[in-house]
Amino acid sequence: MVGRAATDCLIIGGGLIGMLSAYELVQAGMRVTLLERGRTGQESSWAGGGILSPLYPWRYPDAVSDLARWGQARYQGLAEFLFEQSGIDPEWQPSGLLMLAVADQAAALAWAEHRAVTLERLVDGEIARCDAALPAYSGAALWMPDVAQIRNPRLLSALRKVLEQQGVVFEEQTEVLGFQQQAGRVTAVETTRGVYQASKVVVASGAWSQMLLADIGGAIEIEPVRGQMLLYKGEPGLLKTIVMSYGHYVIPRRDGHVLVGSTVEYVGFDKSTTTTAAEALRQVAQTLLPALTDVEVVQHWAGLRPGSAKGVPYIGEHPDIAGLYVNTGHFRNGVGLGYASAKVLGDIVLERESDFEVSRYAIER
Ligand SMILES: Cc1cc2nc3c(=O)[nH]c(=O)nc-3n(C[C@H](O)[C@H](O)[C@H](O)COP(=O)(O)OP(=O)(O)OC[C@H]3O[C@@H](n4cnc5c(N)ncnc54)[C@H](O)[C@@H]3O)c2cc1C
């Protein structure tokens, strides 16, 4: 172990959650080293759609809605700051979210009123008001005009660059294998490239987090949930809004690309793509936006979401090992929840008073 930078905190996992955690801690003056098994930002965080709201948000517990709301109020500012500092535009934009064929509309409207969220019920012809490109739908739809999106790969690149500017040390191709502890405190982690010492360690290893913690107890329950996506290369302006129906969606990017997603598959750590999913997503695309029928599909990929019960992430200190923290299990909403989740982690690590009810995210909740 030669010439390692002294560090106050090791973060395990270079996805969005690990990098946003690093961002939060480095702002508070900590020296942070991030350990990544492969290359940063190549797993679930890269694969995601970047919608900055849970889908059908009224179906989630307050623990999720509170994180989403905090991030929704601040993501634009973060994106602008990262763009300014890095020269990479994460392309934050308020596309709005149109949801068709929603069965529990009354619950949605009640939730929106209770939480003071803008959510409108549109009927038939009113849907064209959201996006003239959409075909005529019969029946009522729900419209959330304030929902924004961000382009994950760009967000990750910008964040990485800014973290480097701020002194975060990145150790890639470094897989964490286990932890060392003394008298109930974490002291170091063992990796494929030797031992790294620190008195604080954050596990932000996405779908692999449970595996990493399996040997030391204090169980968290996270399972990989595969999601497949198709990418169409359309012309700019082809679609303006995010549209959903029966759990599937189309997301317009600024340059005309349209993402179509996604599957929800419990197949273990298998990240392969399937022709069945491609066909199903093509059907979704053509139904939601018939103009896509003649547009070329340029990419098809899969990512492994860190699935957790009700989508509530684990954010907190290990009950038996002081200095060992987790920030993981964001399931379908890690991009939208990640900024607030890093804030909660920062509150806990730095023993700050928190605006959040942190016990709801604890490992032993
Ligand atoms: C198809 C799809 C669509 C999605 N759409 C959206 C969306 O629209 N909006 C939204 O908010 N969310 C969305 N998500 C979910 C979101 O992408 C995830 O919740 C989020 O990216 C999780 O981030 P993470 O950093 O925890 O995980 P990851 O991005 O998977 O990062 C974990 C990292 O840890 C590393 N790692 C693992 N084990 C080790 C180890 N032992 N040592 C070192 N490093 C290790 C991995 O290599 C990886 O880089 C989507 C996900 C998918 C797959």
PDBQT file of the ligand as one rigid body, heavy atoms in Angstrom, charges set to zero:
ROOT
HETATM    1  C1  LIG A 401     -33.874   0.887 -17.217  1.00  0.00    +0.000 C 
HETATM    2  C2  LIG A 401     -33.814   1.781 -16.007  1.00  0.00    +0.000 A 
HETATM    3  C3  LIG A 401     -34.552   2.960 -15.991  1.00  0.00    +0.000 A 
HETATM    4  C4  LIG A 401     -34.491   3.806 -14.889  1.00  0.00    +0.000 A 
HETATM    5  N1  LIG A 401     -35.140   5.012 -14.934  1.00  0.00    +0.000 NA
HETATM    6  C5  LIG A 401     -35.045   5.865 -13.896  1.00  0.00    +0.000 A 
HETATM    7  C6  LIG A 401     -35.643   7.148 -13.955  1.00  0.00    +0.000 A 
HETATM    8  O1  LIG A 401     -36.232   7.538 -14.967  1.00  0.00    +0.000 OA
HETATM    9  N2  LIG A 401     -35.555   7.960 -12.866  1.00  0.00    +0.000 N 
HETATM   10  C7  LIG A 401     -34.892   7.573 -11.734  1.00  0.00    +0.000 A 
HETATM   11  O2  LIG A 401     -34.849   8.339 -10.777  1.00  0.00    +0.000 OA
HETATM   12  N3  LIG A 401     -34.288   6.368 -11.674  1.00  0.00    +0.000 NA
HETATM   13  C8  LIG A 401     -34.345   5.505 -12.709  1.00  0.00    +0.000 A 
HETATM   14  N4  LIG A 401     -33.754   4.282 -12.642  1.00  0.00    +0.000 N 
HETATM   15  C9  LIG A 401     -33.161   3.841 -11.368  1.00  0.00    +0.000 C 
HETATM   16  C10 LIG A 401     -31.816   4.458 -11.113  1.00  0.00    +0.000 C 
HETATM   17  O3  LIG A 401     -31.055   4.378 -12.298  1.00  0.00    +0.000 OA
HETATM   18  C11 LIG A 401     -31.139   3.730  -9.938  1.00  0.00    +0.000 C 
HETATM   19  O4  LIG A 401     -31.962   3.767  -8.802  1.00  0.00    +0.000 OA
HETATM   20  C12 LIG A 401     -29.820   4.403  -9.579  1.00  0.00    +0.000 C 
HETATM   21  O5  LIG A 401     -29.052   4.601 -10.721  1.00  0.00    +0.000 OA
HETATM   22  C13 LIG A 401     -29.030   3.611  -8.573  1.00  0.00    +0.000 C 
HETATM   23  O6  LIG A 401     -27.776   4.221  -8.439  1.00  0.00    +0.000 OA
HETATM   24  P1  LIG A 401     -26.589   3.531  -7.664  1.00  0.00    +0.000 P 
HETATM   25  O7  LIG A 401     -25.464   4.472  -7.672  1.00  0.00    +0.000 OA
HETATM   26  O8  LIG A 401     -27.105   3.034  -6.351  1.00  0.00    +0.000 OA
HETATM   27  O9  LIG A 401     -26.293   2.211  -8.519  1.00  0.00    +0.000 OA
HETATM   28  P2  LIG A 401     -25.327   1.990  -9.768  1.00  0.00    +0.000 P 
HETATM   29  O10 LIG A 401     -25.455   3.068 -10.746  1.00  0.00    +0.000 OA
HETATM   30  O11 LIG A 401     -25.607   0.593 -10.235  1.00  0.00    +0.000 OA
HETATM   31  O12 LIG A 401     -23.893   2.092  -9.157  1.00  0.00    +0.000 OA
HETATM   32  C14 LIG A 401     -23.369   1.146  -8.257  1.00  0.00    +0.000 C 
HETATM   33  C15 LIG A 401     -21.873   1.076  -8.500  1.00  0.00    +0.000 C 
HETATM   34  O13 LIG A 401     -21.257   0.294  -7.482  1.00  0.00    +0.000 OA
HETATM   35  C16 LIG A 401     -20.201  -0.442  -8.092  1.00  0.00    +0.000 C 
HETATM   36  N5  LIG A 401     -19.894  -1.588  -7.230  1.00  0.00    +0.000 N 
HETATM   37  C17 LIG A 401     -20.689  -2.629  -6.923  1.00  0.00    +0.000 A 
HETATM   38  N6  LIG A 401     -20.062  -3.472  -6.084  1.00  0.00    +0.000 NA
HETATM   39  C18 LIG A 401     -18.838  -2.945  -5.853  1.00  0.00    +0.000 A 
HETATM   40  C19 LIG A 401     -17.723  -3.362  -5.071  1.00  0.00    +0.000 A 
HETATM   41  N7  LIG A 401     -17.735  -4.495  -4.351  1.00  0.00    +0.000 N 
HETATM   42  N8  LIG A 401     -16.603  -2.589  -5.064  1.00  0.00    +0.000 NA
HETATM   43  C20 LIG A 401     -16.563  -1.435  -5.787  1.00  0.00    +0.000 A 
HETATM   44  N9  LIG A 401     -17.599  -0.995  -6.550  1.00  0.00    +0.000 NA
HETATM   45  C21 LIG A 401     -18.726  -1.742  -6.580  1.00  0.00    +0.000 A 
HETATM   46  C22 LIG A 401     -20.789  -0.841  -9.441  1.00  0.00    +0.000 C 
HETATM   47  O14 LIG A 401     -19.764  -1.199 -10.360  1.00  0.00    +0.000 OA
HETATM   48  C23 LIG A 401     -21.529   0.430  -9.832  1.00  0.00    +0.000 C 
HETATM   49  O15 LIG A 401     -20.737   1.327 -10.588  1.00  0.00    +0.000 OA
HETATM   50  C24 LIG A 401     -33.730   3.430 -13.751  1.00  0.00    +0.000 A 
HETATM   51  C25 LIG A 401     -32.979   2.259 -13.779  1.00  0.00    +0.000 A 
HETATM   52  C26 LIG A 401     -32.993   1.443 -14.902  1.00  0.00    +0.000 A 
HETATM   53  C27 LIG A 401     -32.143   0.211 -14.913  1.00  0.00    +0.000 C 
ENDROOT
TORSDOF 0
